Amino acid sequence: MAANPVVSIVMPCYDAAAHLPASVSSVLAQTFTDWELVAVDDGSRDGTLAWLKAQRDPRLRVLSQPNRGVSAARNAGLAAARGRYVAFLDADDTWARDFLEAMIAAMRARPDAVLAYCGWQNVGRADKASAPFLPPDYEDSDKAENLFAGCRWPIHAALVRREAVTAANGFDPALRNAEDYALWLHVGLSGPIVRVPRVLAFYHFHGEGQASDNPVRAALHHLDAQRAYLQNHPALAAQLGRARVRALTAGELLRRGYACYWRRDLPAARTIFRTVMRLGYGTLSDWKYMLPAWLPEAWHRRLIETRERNARTSDEQS
């Protein structure tokens, strides 16, 4: 029997036939070659499974299951993984050729580290979010607060020790969004993490029902993940204090509601605002924006139009 690979790459696949060739090619092109790719077909309806089975590289292992969602697919891949380290690559994203080489070198240089993370770039967007991004070094005195506040790197911009993922019980199948945040929070606070200051991971936008397309679910699942972590780790709540916990949970929800509001995604903003109000959070100024979310949506839109019209009139008169 062949020795276990150094790295297991887990790739969940659902109706990904159009994108798989590019993603798998970025794995095949890695300068570090001691890996296995565990591809999990999650009940695809297109040619995903057939394409995977047609590949001839012996390092590619194919699993198939009925559609259960991305978290269940990743967990199935984790259960089959044999590597000392694990990396996650979705079937429509890619890596630089030396991603594995650089990440493994960082982990080997810090033997007590549980995770390494790197910079990334969003591809296929025309706004400022398409610029390459290098995250800061989070291994400092503010680490717990920073990791709790939000997901600090995307799923494919990290390399993690397999036993650390196992200890965190993998991905929560109840989360359709923020499942990566929930895992990184558990793993990142279980031991040292190390930064690789290079852009090595690429997230591809293609407008085909990606998880990032549902801002309400993303916001609410992020809150769910935060609440679950605090319930299981009361020491963090005590460390941060009630006011700071409120700012990082309800406050983050309010920030996401405003983001939807200002881009005029009113249905999403209204849903998020109503949740924030149920939590009793926000200043008087915030509530002036949020309260109309209880009105019928058509009335809410007319109120916004009236406010904007009055603001333009005031500007013209001044």
Salt bridges, closest charged atoms under 4 A:
ASP15 OD2 - ARG45 NH2 2.59
GLU36 OE1 - ARG61 NH1 2.82
GLU36 OE1 - ARG82 NH2 2.86
ASP57 OD2 - ARG59 NH2 2.85
ASP90 OD1 - ARG74 NH2 2.96
ASP92 OD2 - HIS206 NE2 2.64
ASP98 OD2 - ARG198 NH2 2.77
ASP112 OD1 - ARG110 NE 2.55
ASP127 OD2 - ARG125 NH2 2.50
GLU139 OE1 - LYS143 NZ 2.86
GLU145 OE2 - ARG244 NE 2.61
GLU179 OE2 - ARG74 NH1 2.93
GLU208 OE1 - HIS19 NE2 3.14
GLU208 OE1 - HIS206 ND1 3.76
GLU252 OE2 - ARG255 NH2 2.79
GLU252 OE2 - ARG256 NE 2.80
GLU297 OE2 - ARG301 NH2 3.03
GLU308 OE2 - ARG264 NH2 2.37
